[in-house]
Amino acid sequence: MNKKLPKVLVADDEEYARVYFKRILSPEFYNVSLVKDGTEALQKWSSESFDLIIMDIRMPGIDGMEVLKRIRMLDTETMIIIISAYGDMDSVIEAMRLGANDFFAKPFSSIDKIKLDIKNCLERRNLLRENEQLKEQISSGVCRDSMIYSCRAMETVIEQATRIARMEMPVLIEGESGTGKELIARYIHAKSSRAKGPFFAVNCGALSETLLEPALFGYEKGAFTGANAKTLGYFEAAGGGTVFLDEISETSPSFQVKLLRVLQEGEFMRVGGTKNIKVDFRLVSATNMDISALVNKGLFRKDLLYRINVIRIDVPPLRERAQDIPLLLDHFMHQVCEHNKIGEKKFSPDVLTCLIQHAWEGNVRELRNLVERLAVFSRHQMVTVEDLPREYKGIDIDRKNQESLPLNYEQAKGLFESSYYEKLFAAAEGDFKKASAISGLNLSTLYRRKNRLDK
């Protein structure tokens, strides 16, 4: 039974603090271990696996800050909450920069608040584990409709989507065209209690109002020319499932009125119908436009925006997800080569450098289209800069230092990563926060990478 309990390590040189956490956590079915200094904390951590470490910054011998550094060099999964004296915010900021997940200030706040913060921290760990499992499924081809990512920005998006999936509220997904808004919508559906129900996706921008309304509401026989039989719309057919309205900002004001009524009343009338029909579906909407600006211009109803925007997710463009580009290239190349039954191809470090520097106005959709082209037209197993269309070659690459012998793929990838991080830290002028903003990587990851480069 104990193996299933969340394991918590408390490290503090003050006995009252250790007793405090033992007293409030043990009745909540946590497996709590106590140590009195940093040396014992490292020994305990190296010999056992913990879900959470609660640790004072100020301890004799090896202090909490040094323990945090050493743990984060090897372990990014264990959640760490640091304890600081009230007002010692400089130390808190430094600890968060090094990879701490949260902090408690002495004297401690209410017990209920402490318990809630610990619960939320452990829940975040579980979400991260689910993300890792999802990425493993993706790499094995089990979950091909899910997102490919490794940057912090997309990790946040997936965390939000996972939480939101468990609720029944409408969701609005915002992001540029091609960023994967529909994939996020499908992920929300798959993780929700409606997963066994249908999922219908409708691009509102691709249909005129005369086609959009019958597609969603359905129609009765004889409602218009060509309506030869009663036909269910997506709202009705999606009973117990999810309807995804992409580019909802493209709908007309008159359609918006009808959609608002469906969301408010939970019922609608088929085109040409005379009776109301109750419906049960979850609405997920998406847009590549600033709907608030459209509201100000009178092009989108404010009351409808309030209805569809109960929860919002912002999907970052690909140019802000540079860390994800190599993963996406590998994933799409594997898919394309497998589908077309051709030998799988890899990308040279120079190609990765060029593609990371590209603006990607078409985002992930544009990247996939490029991969499909390269899979067909590149003549060798290793895709080189010469294979790229002119608009993707970007800046000239200095080849003087290239080795004469070809590298295997793992060597090439390692060479690219080293080059990328060197350029990133140079561009950020040693400022880790600036490097994080440029790359989308979290501070603990950057700190570890910098240490490796300096060795």
Buried (B, 14 or more C-beta within 10 A) or exposed (E): EEEEBBBBBBBBBBEEBBEBBBEBBEEEEBBBBBBBBBBBBBEBBEEEEBBBBBBBBBBEEBBBBBBBBBBBBEBEEBBBBBBBEEEBEEBBEBBBBBBBBBBBBBEBEEEEEBBEBBEEBBEBBEBBEBBEEBBEEBBEEEBEEBBBBBBBBBBBBBBBBBBBBEBEEBBBBBBBBBBBBBBBBBBBBBBBEBEEBBBBBBBBBEBEEEEBBBBBBBBBEEBEEEBEEBBBBBBBBBBEBBBBBBBBBBBBEEBBEBBBBBBEEEEBBBBBBEEEBEBEBBBBBBBBBEBEEBBEEEBBBEEBBEBBBBBBBEBBBBBBBBBBBBBBBBBBBBBBBEEEEEEEBBBBBBBBBBBBBBEBEBBBBBBBEBBBBBBEEBEEEBBEBEBBEEEBBBEEEEEEEBEEEEBEEEEBBEBBBBBBBEEBBEEBEEEBEBBBEBBBBBBBBBBBBBEEEEE
